[in-house]
């Protein structure tokens, strides 16, 4: 089975300090985080409670400027107040003239992106497409390797079109677990089976193909698997079959892991169909 590269979000040891910072000196760089939503920052500024600002995270870069990594909208809200763009009581204005920040030094752009993603993952404040854009622009290997494969297949993230791929989180999971070569192979098998349609690129279906191809590379032949999948019907029907299996005929809800197990089950079953030799194990999806 292919061994994936090290796509960890780990950040190397580096200097960290806690400093009082004038918010007006902080800069924003969308390469390592989401774009600034000025309306959101203005709404925060209009009702700002200084004690609720928390501790924004900044990166001290080689140009000696501090850039926001987490807390961008809170910082910009303070800037709006201090610049007079939003009226605020005198005590609020004075309280935000210098705010306590966690300052990280000697981070690469990829490190900044990792920190942003880590800080925002559990709160679900960042959508999968934004996470992908940020990781890619910052040069994080997981996103760069994934993008190279998608570019090879002329696929773009975020749209449901002939050349569009939705469900980027599932695609990233394939690369993280099995490596970019397996994603490349899975997309090739899917296209050989169904051609270029929006449903061909369903991330759960592709995940099932990748799992079978990676775990049983000594047995499964890509062209044969593509032919077996083609016989299952069109990609929309195959995806519906996966959904039915994942929900046990719509008798219970399905989560991401349930759909992936069902996709693995469905692809493995397709490979084994009418086969006397070279069968592969079919997972028990309800374990």
MIVO-67691 format. One line per 10 residues: number of its first residue (from 1); for each residue x, y, z of N, C-alpha, C, O. Coordinates in steps of 0.05 Angstrom, whole numbers, plus 5000, padded with zeros to 4 digits. Example, Ala and Ser with C-alpha at 12.3 -4.5 7.8 and 13.67 -1.06 7.14 Angstrom:
<pts>
1) 5264 4886 5156 5246 4910 5156 5264 4934 5156 5285 4934 5169 ~ 5257 4955 5142 5273 4979 5143 5258 5001 5157 5268 5023 5161 .
</pts>
This chain:
<pts>
1) 5017 4976 5000 5000 5000 5000 5018 5025 5000 5037 5026 5015 ~ 5011 5046 4984 5028 5070 4983 5030 5083 5011 5011 5082 5026 ~ 5053 5094 5016 5057 5108 5041 5056 5138 5036 5070 5148 5019 ~ 5038 5152 5050 5035 5180 5045 5058 5196 5056 5073 5186 5073 ~ 5062 5220 5045 5083 5238 5055 5075 5249 5082 5053 5245 5092 ~ 5093 5264 5094 5087 5276 5120 5072 5303 5114 5084 5323 5107 ~ 5046 5302 5118 5030 5325 5114 5020 5337 5140 4999 5349 5141 ~ 5036 5335 5161 5028 5344 5187 5025 5374 5188 5039 5389 5174 ~ 5007 5383 5205 5004 5412 5210 5023 5421 5232 5021 5444 5241 ~ 5040 5404 5241 5059 5411 5262 5075 5435 5255 5082 5439 5232 .
11) 5080 5452 5275 5095 5476 5271 5121 5474 5287 5120 5467 5311 ~ 5144 5479 5276 5170 5476 5290 5171 5496 5314 5158 5516 5315 ~ 5188 5488 5333 5192 5506 5356 5202 5533 5346 5218 5535 5328 ~ 5192 5554 5359 5199 5581 5351 5193 5600 5374 5178 5593 5392 ~ 5204 5624 5373 5199 5643 5395 5170 5652 5396 5158 5658 5376 ~ 5159 5653 5420 5132 5663 5425 5133 5683 5448 5145 5677 5469 ~ 5120 5705 5445 5119 5725 5466 5091 5737 5468 5075 5735 5449 ~ 5085 5749 5491 5059 5762 5495 5065 5792 5498 5079 5801 5516 ~ 5054 5808 5480 5060 5836 5479 5036 5854 5477 5015 5845 5467 ~ 5038 5878 5487 5018 5898 5483 5023 5911 5455 5045 5921 5450 .
21) 5004 5910 5438 5008 5918 5410 4987 5939 5402 4963 5936 5409 ~ 4996 5959 5388 4977 5979 5377 4964 5966 5352 4978 5959 5333 ~ 4938 5961 5353 4924 5947 5330 4929 5960 5303 4929 5947 5283 ~ 4934 5987 5303 4938 6001 5278 4964 5993 5264 4967 5998 5240 ~ 4982 5980 5278 5007 5971 5266 5006 5943 5254 5025 5934 5241 ~ 4983 5929 5259 4981 5902 5250 4972 5901 5221 4954 5916 5212 ~ 4984 5883 5205 4978 5880 5177 4963 5854 5172 4964 5836 5188 ~ 4949 5853 5149 4934 5829 5141 4945 5818 5115 4951 5834 5097 ~ 4947 5792 5112 4957 5780 5088 4939 5756 5081 4940 5735 5095 ~ 4921 5759 5061 4902 5737 5055 4915 5711 5045 4901 5691 5042 .
31) 4941 5711 5040 4954 5686 5031 4954 5665 5053 4954 5641 5047 ~ 4953 5674 5078 4955 5654 5100 4929 5653 5116 4929 5641 5138 ~ 4908 5666 5107 4882 5664 5121 4860 5673 5103 4865 5680 5079 ~ 4836 5675 5113 4813 5684 5097 4815 5713 5090 4832 5728 5101 ~ 4798 5722 5071 4798 5750 5064 4783 5766 5086 4765 5755 5099 ~ 4791 5791 5089 4779 5808 5109 4750 5815 5101 4745 5824 5079 ~ 4731 5809 5119 4703 5817 5115 4699 5843 5130 4694 5843 5155 ~ 4699 5865 5116 4698 5891 5129 4671 5896 5143 4670 5909 5164 ~ 4650 5885 5131 4623 5889 5144 4623 5874 5171 4612 5885 5190 ~ 4635 5851 5171 4635 5836 5197 4652 5851 5218 4644 5852 5241 .
41) 4675 5861 5209 4692 5876 5228 4678 5901 5239 4680 5907 5262 ~ 4663 5914 5221 4648 5938 5229 4626 5931 5250 4622 5946 5269 ~ 4613 5909 5245 4592 5900 5264 4604 5894 5291 4592 5900 5312 ~ 4628 5882 5292 4642 5876 5317 4649 5903 5331 4646 5905 5355 ~ 4660 5922 5315 4668 5947 5326 4645 5962 5339 4649 5975 5360 ~ 4622 5961 5327 4599 5976 5337 4589 5966 5364 4576 5981 5378 ~ 4595 5941 5371 4586 5930 5396 4610 5919 5412 4607 5901 5429 ~ 4634 5929 5407 4658 5918 5419 4658 5920 5449 4654 5941 5461 ~ 4664 5897 5462 4669 5896 5491 4699 5889 5494 4707 5867 5487 ~ 4715 5907 5503 4744 5903 5503 4753 5877 5517 4772 5865 5508 .
51) 4739 5870 5538 4747 5845 5552 4742 5820 5536 4751 5798 5543 ~ 4726 5823 5514 4720 5800 5498 4738 5797 5474 4734 5779 5457 ~ 4758 5815 5472 4776 5814 5449 4793 5789 5450 4801 5778 5429 ~ 4799 5780 5474 4816 5756 5477 4845 5762 5470 4854 5785 5475 ~ 4859 5742 5460 4888 5746 5453 4892 5739 5424 4898 5715 5418 ~ 4891 5758 5406 4896 5752 5378 4924 5741 5374 4942 5747 5390 ~ 4928 5726 5353 4954 5714 5347 4966 5728 5323 4953 5732 5302 ~ 4991 5736 5326 5005 5751 5305 5031 5736 5298 5042 5721 5313 ~ 5040 5742 5273 5066 5731 5264 5084 5755 5259 5078 5773 5244 ~ 5108 5754 5273 5128 5775 5268 5146 5765 5245 5162 5747 5249 .
61) 5143 5777 5222 5157 5768 5198 5184 5783 5196 5191 5801 5211 ~ 5199 5774 5176 5226 5785 5172 5226 5814 5165 5246 5828 5170 ~ 5203 5824 5155 5202 5853 5149 5197 5870 5174 5194 5894 5173 ~ 5195 5856 5197 5191 5868 5224 5163 5878 5228 5158 5890 5249 ~ 5145 5872 5210 5117 5879 5215 5103 5855 5227 5110 5832 5222 ~ 5082 5860 5242 5065 5839 5254 5041 5835 5236 5027 5854 5229 ~ 5036 5809 5229 5013 5802 5213 4993 5785 5228 5001 5768 5244 ~ 4967 5790 5225 4947 5775 5239 4946 5746 5228 4945 5742 5204 ~ 4946 5727 5247 4943 5699 5240 4915 5690 5249 4901 5675 5235 ~ 4907 5698 5273 4880 5692 5283 4870 5717 5299 4885 5728 5314 .
71) 4845 5724 5294 4834 5748 5307 4834 5772 5289 4832 5795 5298 ~ 4836 5768 5262 4837 5790 5243 4814 5809 5246 4818 5834 5245 ~ 4790 5799 5248 4766 5816 5249 4765 5832 5275 4755 5855 5275 ~ 4773 5820 5297 4774 5835 5322 4795 5857 5320 4790 5879 5330 ~ 4818 5851 5308 4838 5872 5305 4829 5894 5287 4833 5918 5294 ~ 4816 5888 5266 4807 5909 5247 4784 5925 5260 4782 5949 5255 ~ 4768 5912 5277 4748 5927 5292 4761 5948 5310 4751 5971 5311 ~ 4783 5941 5323 4798 5960 5339 4809 5983 5321 4809 6006 5329 ~ 4819 5976 5298 4829 5996 5279 4808 6016 5271 4813 6040 5270 ~ 4784 6006 5266 4762 6023 5258 4755 6043 5280 4749 6066 5275 .
81) 4756 6034 5305 4750 6051 5328 4772 6072 5331 4766 6096 5334 ~ 4797 6063 5330 4820 6082 5334 4823 6102 5311 4832 6124 5315 ~ 4814 6094 5287 4816 6112 5264 4792 6130 5262 4791 6147 5244 ~ 4772 6127 5280 4749 6143 5279 4727 6135 5259 4708 6150 5255 ~ 4731 6112 5247 4711 6103 5227 4685 6092 5241 4664 6092 5229 ~ 4688 6084 5266 4665 6075 5282 4667 6090 5309 4687 6089 5322 ~ 4645 6102 5316 4644 6117 5342 4642 6097 5365 4627 6077 5363 ~ 4657 6102 5386 4657 6085 5410 4662 6102 5434 4674 6123 5432 ~ 4652 6094 5458 4657 6109 5482 4687 6112 5487 4703 6096 5478 ~ 4694 6133 5501 4722 6140 5506 4736 6116 5520 4759 6110 5513 .
91) 4723 6104 5539 4736 6082 5554 4742 6058 5535 4761 6044 5539 ~ 4724 6054 5516 4729 6032 5497 4753 6039 5479 4771 6022 5474 ~ 4753 6064 5469 4775 6073 5452 4802 6070 5467 4822 6060 5455 ~ 4803 6079 5492 4828 6077 5507 4836 6048 5512 4860 6041 5511 ~ 4816 6030 5516 4822 6002 5522 4834 5988 5498 4849 5968 5502 ~ 4828 5997 5474 4838 5983 5450 4863 5996 5438 4872 5988 5416 ~ 4873 6017 5451 4897 6030 5440 4921 6011 5440 4939 6013 5424 ~ 4921 5992 5459 4942 5972 5461 4929 5946 5471 4919 5945 5493 ~ 4929 5925 5454 4916 5900 5462 4937 5878 5465 4957 5878 5451 ~ 4932 5860 5483 4951 5838 5487 4949 5817 5465 4927 5808 5458 .
101) 4972 5811 5453 4972 5792 5430 4994 5771 5435 5013 5775 5449 ~ 4989 5748 5424 5008 5726 5424 5024 5728 5399 5014 5724 5377 ~ 5050 5734 5401 5066 5740 5378 5086 5717 5372 5102 5710 5389 ~ 5084 5706 5348 5101 5684 5340 5122 5695 5320 5115 5709 5302 ~ 5147 5687 5324 5169 5696 5306 5180 5673 5291 5179 5650 5299 ~ 5192 5679 5268 5207 5660 5252 5189 5638 5240 5198 5615 5239 ~ 5165 5645 5233 5147 5626 5220 5148 5629 5189 5151 5652 5179 ~ 5147 5607 5175 5145 5609 5146 5116 5614 5139 5098 5613 5156 ~ 5110 5621 5114 5083 5625 5105 5066 5600 5109 5043 5601 5117 ~ 5078 5577 5103 5064 5551 5107 5058 5546 5137 5037 5536 5144 .
111) 5077 5555 5154 5072 5552 5183 5048 5569 5192 5032 5561 5208 ~ 5047 5594 5181 5025 5612 5188 4998 5599 5179 4979 5600 5194 ~ 4998 5588 5155 4974 5575 5145 4966 5552 5163 4942 5548 5170 ~ 4986 5536 5171 4980 5513 5189 4968 5523 5215 4948 5511 5225 ~ 4979 5544 5226 4969 5554 5252 4941 5565 5249 4924 5560 5266 ~ 4936 5579 5227 4909 5589 5222 4889 5567 5220 4867 5568 5232 ~ 4896 5546 5205 4878 5523 5201 4873 5509 5227 4850 5501 5234 ~ 4894 5504 5243 4892 5491 5269 4874 5506 5287 4856 5495 5300 ~ 4878 5533 5289 4862 5549 5307 4833 5550 5300 4816 5554 5317 ~ 4827 5547 5274 4799 5550 5265 4785 5524 5259 4761 5524 5253 .
121) 4799 5502 5259 4788 5476 5251 4764 5468 5268 4742 5463 5258 ~ 4768 5467 5295 4747 5456 5312 4723 5474 5313 4700 5465 5318 ~ 4726 5500 5309 4704 5519 5311 4688 5520 5285 4666 5532 5283 ~ 4699 5507 5264 4686 5506 5238 4681 5534 5226 4662 5538 5211 ~ 4698 5553 5233 4695 5580 5223 4706 5582 5194 4699 5601 5180 ~ 4722 5563 5186 4733 5564 5160 4722 5542 5142 4723 5519 5150 ~ 4711 5550 5119 4700 5530 5101 4723 5514 5088 4746 5523 5087 ~ 4716 5490 5078 4736 5473 5066 4750 5486 5042 4774 5484 5038 ~ 4734 5501 5026 4746 5514 5002 4765 5536 5010 4786 5540 4998 ~ 4758 5551 5031 4776 5572 5041 4802 5559 5052 4824 5569 5048 .
131) 4798 5538 5067 4821 5524 5078 4840 5515 5056 4865 5517 5059 ~ 4829 5505 5035 4844 5496 5012 4859 5519 4999 4883 5517 4993 ~ 4845 5541 4995 4857 5565 4982 4880 5575 4999 4902 5582 4989 ~ 4876 5577 5026 4896 5587 5044 4921 5569 5044 4943 5578 5042 ~ 4916 5543 5047 4938 5524 5047 4954 5524 5022 4978 5521 5022 ~ 4940 5527 4999 4953 5527 4973 4970 5552 4969 4993 5551 4962 ~ 4958 5576 4975 4973 5601 4972 4997 5602 4991 5018 5615 4984 ~ 4995 5589 5014 5017 5590 5033 5038 5569 5027 5059 5568 5040 ~ 5033 5552 5008 5053 5532 5000 5054 5508 5018 5075 5494 5018 ~ 5032 5502 5033 5033 5478 5049 5033 5453 5031 5017 5451 5013 .
141) 5052 5434 5036 5055 5411 5018 5030 5395 5012 5026 5386 4989 ~ 5012 5391 5032 4988 5376 5028 4971 5388 5006 4961 5374 4988 ~ 4968 5414 5007 4951 5428 4987 4965 5431 4960 4952 5429 4939 ~ 4991 5435 4961 5006 5438 4936 5006 5412 4920 5001 5411 4896 ~ 5011 5389 4934 5011 5363 4921 4983 5356 4910 4981 5346 4888 ~ 4962 5363 4926 4935 5358 4917 4929 5374 4892 4917 5364 4873 ~ 4936 5399 4893 4930 5417 4870 4945 5408 4845 4934 5410 4823 ~ 4969 5397 4848 4984 5387 4824 4968 5365 4810 4967 5363 4786 ~ 4956 5347 4826 4941 5325 4815 4916 5335 4802 4909 5327 4779 ~ 4902 5353 4815 4877 5364 4804 4883 5379 4778 4867 5378 4758 .
151) 4905 5394 4777 4912 5408 4753 4918 5389 4730 4911 5394 4707 ~ 4931 5367 4737 4937 5346 4717 4911 5336 4704 4910 5329 4680 ~ 4890 5334 4720 4864 5324 4710 4845 5347 4701 4822 5343 4696 ~ 4856 5372 4700 4841 5395 4692 4816 5399 4709 4794 5405 4698 ~ 4819 5396 4735 4797 5399 4753 4800 5424 4771 4823 5431 4779 ~ 4778 5438 4776 4778 5461 4793 4760 5456 4817 4740 5441 4816 ~ 4768 5467 4840 4754 5462 4865 4730 5481 4868 4733 5505 4862 ~ 4708 5470 4877 4686 5488 4886 4661 5489 4869 4641 5500 4878 ~ 4662 5478 4844 4638 5480 4827 4629 5452 4818 4646 5434 4815 ~ 4603 5449 4814 4593 5423 4805 4589 5425 4775 4567 5429 4765 .
161) 4612 5421 4760 4612 5423 4731 4627 5399 4721 4637 5382 4736 ~ 4629 5397 4694 4644 5375 4682 4673 5375 4691 4685 5353 4694 ~ 4684 5398 4696 4711 5400 4705 4713 5410 4734 4734 5421 4742 ~ 4691 5407 4749 4691 5418 4776 4689 5396 4797 4676 5376 4793 ~ 4703 5400 4819 4704 5380 4840 4694 5393 4866 4704 5414 4875 ~ 4675 5380 4879 4665 5389 4905 4672 5368 4925 4676 5344 4919 ~ 4674 5376 4951 4682 5358 4972 4712 5356 4974 4723 5334 4977 ~ 4725 5379 4974 4754 5380 4974 4766 5367 5000 4788 5357 4999 ~ 4751 5369 5022 4761 5357 5047 4766 5327 5043 4786 5316 5053 ~ 4747 5314 5030 4751 5285 5025 4774 5279 5007 4788 5259 5010 .
171) 4779 5297 4987 4801 5293 4969 4828 5297 4984 4847 5282 4980 ~ 4829 5317 5001 4853 5321 5018 4858 5297 5035 4881 5290 5040 ~ 4837 5285 5046 4841 5261 5063 4853 5238 5047 4869 5223 5058 ~ 4846 5235 5022 4858 5215 5005 4888 5219 5003 4904 5200 5007 ~ 4896 5244 4997 4925 5250 4994 4939 5246 5020 4962 5236 5021 ~ 4927 5255 5042 4940 5253 5068 4944 5224 5076 4965 5217 5089 ~ 4925 5206 5069 4928 5178 5077 4943 5161 5058 4959 5144 5066 ~ 4940 5166 5032 4952 5147 5012 4972 5161 4994 4986 5147 4979 ~ 4973 5187 4994 4992 5201 4977 4979 5211 4951 4958 5201 4943 ~ 4992 5231 4937 4980 5242 4913 4979 5222 4890 4961 5225 4873 .
181) 4997 5203 4889 4996 5183 4867 4970 5167 4868 4959 5161 4846 ~ 4960 5161 4892 4935 5146 4894 4911 5163 4885 4893 5153 4872 ~ 4912 5189 4892 4890 5207 4882 4891 5208 4852 4870 5206 4839 ~ 4914 5210 4840 4918 5211 4811 4905 5186 4799 4891 5187 4779 ~ 4912 5163 4810 4902 5137 4800 4872 5135 4803 4858 5127 4784 ~ 4861 5144 4826 4832 5142 4831 4816 5159 4811 4795 5151 4801 ~ 4826 5183 4806 4813 5201 4787 4814 5190 4759 4795 5192 4743 ~ 4836 5177 4752 4839 5165 4726 4819 5142 4723 4806 5139 4702 ~ 4817 5125 4743 4798 5102 4743 4769 5113 4740 4754 5102 4724 ~ 4763 5133 4755 4736 5145 4754 4729 5155 4726 4707 5150 4716 .
191) 4748 5169 4714 4743 5180 4688 4742 5158 4667 4725 5160 4649 ~ 4759 5138 4669 4757 5115 4651 4730 5101 4653 4720 5090 4633 ~ 4719 5100 4677 4694 5087 4681 4670 5103 4671 4652 5092 4658 ~ 4670 5129 4676 4646 5145 4672 4649 5169 4654 4630 5184 4648 ~ 4674 5175 4646 4678 5199 4630 4678 5224 4648 4679 5221 4672 ~ 4678 5247 4636 4679 5272 4651 4651 5283 4655 4640 5296 4637 ~ 4640 5278 4678 4614 5288 4686 4617 5299 4714 4635 5292 4729 ~ 4598 5317 4723 4600 5327 4750 4599 5305 4771 4613 5307 4792 ~ 4584 5283 4766 4582 5262 4786 4606 5244 4787 4610 5229 4806 ~ 4622 5244 4766 4647 5228 4765 4665 5236 4788 4679 5218 4799 .
201) 4666 5261 4795 4685 5272 4814 4675 5273 4842 4686 5287 4859 ~ 4653 5259 4848 4643 5258 4876 4665 5249 4894 4677 5227 4890 ~ 4671 5264 4915 4695 5258 4932 4691 5232 4947 4711 5218 4953 ~ 4667 5225 4955 4663 5199 4969 4668 5176 4950 4681 5156 4958 ~ 4657 5177 4926 4662 5156 4907 4692 5153 4901 4703 5131 4901 ~ 4705 5176 4896 4733 5175 4890 4749 5164 4914 4769 5150 4911 ~ 4739 5171 4938 4752 5160 4963 4750 5130 4964 4769 5117 4972 ~ 4727 5119 4956 4724 5090 4956 4742 5077 4936 4754 5056 4941 ~ 4745 5089 4912 4763 5078 4892 4792 5079 4901 4807 5060 4898 ~ 4799 5102 4914 4826 5105 4924 4833 5084 4945 4855 5073 4945 .
211) 4814 5079 4963 4819 5060 4984 4824 5032 4973 4843 5018 4981 ~ 4807 5024 4954 4810 4997 4942 4836 4996 4926 4851 4976 4928 ~ 4842 5017 4910 4866 5017 4894 4891 5016 4911 4911 5003 4903 ~ 4891 5031 4933 4915 5032 4950 4919 5007 4967 4941 4997 4969 ~ 4897 4997 4978 4900 4974 4996 4903 4947 4981 4913 4928 4993 ~ 4896 4946 4956 4897 4921 4942 4911 4925 4915 4903 4914 4894 ~ 4932 4941 4915 4947 4946 4890 4960 4922 4878 4966 4921 4855 ~ 4964 4901 4895 4977 4876 4885 4957 4859 4869 4965 4841 4855 ~ 4931 4865 4872 4910 4849 4859 4894 4865 4839 4889 4856 4817 ~ 4887 4889 4847 4869 4905 4830 4883 4918 4807 4904 4932 4811 .
221) 4873 4914 4783 4884 4926 4759 4866 4950 4752 4842 4947 4749 ~ 4878 4974 4750 4862 4998 4745 4842 4997 4722 4819 5004 4725 ~ 4851 4987 4699 4832 4985 4676 4809 4966 4681 4787 4971 4673 ~ 4816 4944 4694 4794 4924 4701 4775 4936 4720 4750 4932 4718 ~ 4785 4951 4740 4767 4963 4760 4749 4984 4747 4725 4986 4753 ~ 4760 5000 4728 4744 5019 4714 4722 5006 4698 4699 5016 4698 ~ 4728 4984 4686 4707 4969 4671 4686 4958 4689 4662 4959 4682 ~ 4694 4948 4712 4675 4937 4732 4656 4959 4742 4632 4955 4744 ~ 4667 4983 4747 4651 5005 4756 4632 5015 4735 4609 5022 4740 ~ 4641 5015 4710 4624 5023 4688 4599 5006 4686 4578 5016 4679 .
231) 4602 4980 4692 4580 4962 4690 4560 4966 4713 4537 4956 4712 ~ 4567 4982 4733 4549 4987 4755 4528 5008 4748 4509 5012 4763 ~ 4532 5021 4725 4513 5043 4718 4528 5069 4718 4552 5071 4720 ~ 4513 5091 4714 4525 5118 4713 4534 5126 4741 4526 5114 4761 ~ 4552 5146 4743 4563 5154 4769 4542 5164 4789 4546 5160 4813 ~ 4521 5176 4779 4500 5186 4798 4486 5162 4811 4480 5163 4835 ~ 4481 5141 4795 4468 5117 4806 4486 5103 4826 4477 5094 4847 ~ 4512 5103 4820 4531 5090 4838 4533 5105 4864 4535 5094 4886 ~ 4533 5132 4862 4534 5149 4886 4508 5144 4903 4510 5144 4927 ~ 4485 5141 4890 4460 5137 4904 4461 5110 4918 4450 5107 4940 .
241) 4474 5090 4906 4476 5064 4918 4494 5066 4944 4487 5053 4964 ~ 4515 5081 4942 4532 5086 4966 4516 5099 4988 4518 5091 5011 ~ 4500 5119 4981 4483 5132 5001 4463 5113 5014 4459 5114 5039 ~ 4451 5096 4998 4431 5077 5009 4445 5058 5028 4434 5051 5049 ~ 4469 5048 5021 4483 5030 5039 4492 5044 5064 4490 5033 5086 ~ 4501 5069 5062 4510 5084 5085 4488 5089 5105 4492 5090 5129 ~ 4463 5093 5095 4441 5099 5112 4424 5074 5119 4403 5076 5132 ~ 4433 5051 5109 4418 5026 5113 4389 5029 5103 4370 5024 5117 ~ 4387 5038 5078 4360 5042 5066 4345 5065 5079 4321 5064 5082 ~ 4360 5086 5086 4348 5110 5098 4336 5105 5125 4317 5119 5133 .
251) 4346 5085 5139 4336 5079 5166 4352 5094 5188 4343 5095 5211 ~ 4375 5105 5181 4390 5121 5200 4407 5141 5185 4410 5139 5161 ~ 4417 5160 5200 4434 5181 5188 4461 5170 5180 4469 5149 5189 ~ 4474 5185 5163 4501 5177 5155 4520 5200 5159 4514 5223 5154 ~ 4544 5193 5169 4565 5212 5172 4586 5208 5151 4583 5190 5134 ~ 4606 5225 5151 4627 5222 5131 4640 5195 5131 4644 5183 5110 ~ 4647 5185 5155 4660 5159 5157 4642 5137 5146 4651 5118 5134 ~ 4616 5139 5152 4597 5119 5143 4595 5119 5112 4594 5097 5100 ~ 4596 5142 5099 4595 5143 5070 4621 5132 5058 4620 5118 5038 ~ 4643 5138 5071 4669 5127 5061 4670 5097 5063 4680 5084 5045 .
261) 4660 5086 5085 4659 5057 5088 4641 5045 5067 4647 5024 5055 ~ 4618 5058 5062 4599 5048 5042 4612 5049 5014 4607 5032 4998 ~ 4627 5070 5009 4641 5073 4983 4661 5051 4979 4664 5039 4958 ~ 4677 5046 5001 4696 5024 5000 4682 4997 4995 4691 4981 4978 ~ 4660 4993 5009 4644 4968 5006 4634 4966 4977 4636 4945 4964 ~ 4624 4988 4966 4612 4987 4939 4633 4982 4918 4628 4967 4899 ~ 4656 4995 4920 4677 4992 4900 4689 4963 4902 4694 4950 4881 ~ 4693 4954 4926 4704 4927 4930 4684 4906 4919 4692 4887 4906 ~ 4658 4910 4924 4638 4892 4914 4637 4892 4884 4633 4871 4871 ~ 4640 4916 4872 4641 4918 4842 4664 4902 4831 4661 4888 4811 .
271) 4687 4904 4844 4710 4889 4835 4706 4859 4836 4713 4844 4818 ~ 4693 4850 4858 4689 4821 4862 4666 4809 4845 4664 4785 4843 ~ 4649 4827 4833 4626 4817 4819 4634 4798 4796 4650 4804 4779 ~ 4621 4774 4797 4625 4754 4776 4654 4745 4774 4664 4737 4752 ~ 4669 4747 4796 4697 4740 4796 4702 4715 4813 4694 4714 4836 ~ 4716 4696 4802 4722 4671 4816 4750 4673 4830 4754 4661 4851 ~ 4768 4689 4818 4794 4691 4830 4801 4721 4835 4787 4739 4825 ~ 4822 4725 4850 4831 4753 4855 4810 4770 4868 4809 4794 4863 ~ 4793 4757 4885 4774 4773 4900 4789 4788 4923 4810 4779 4932 ~ 4777 4810 4932 4788 4825 4954 4768 4826 4977 4744 4823 4972 .
281) 4778 4831 5002 4760 4832 5024 4740 4855 5022 4746 4877 5012 ~ 4715 4850 5030 4695 4870 5030 4690 4878 5059 4684 4861 5076 ~ 4693 4904 5066 4690 4913 5094 4662 4910 5105 4643 4912 5090 ~ 4661 4906 5130 4635 4906 5144 4630 4936 5152 4642 4946 5170 ~ 4611 4948 5138 4608 4977 5142 4594 4984 5169 4594 5007 5177 ~ 4583 4964 5182 4569 4970 5208 4586 4964 5232 4576 4964 5255 ~ 4612 4958 5228 4629 4953 5251 4636 4979 5265 4650 4979 5285 .
</pts>
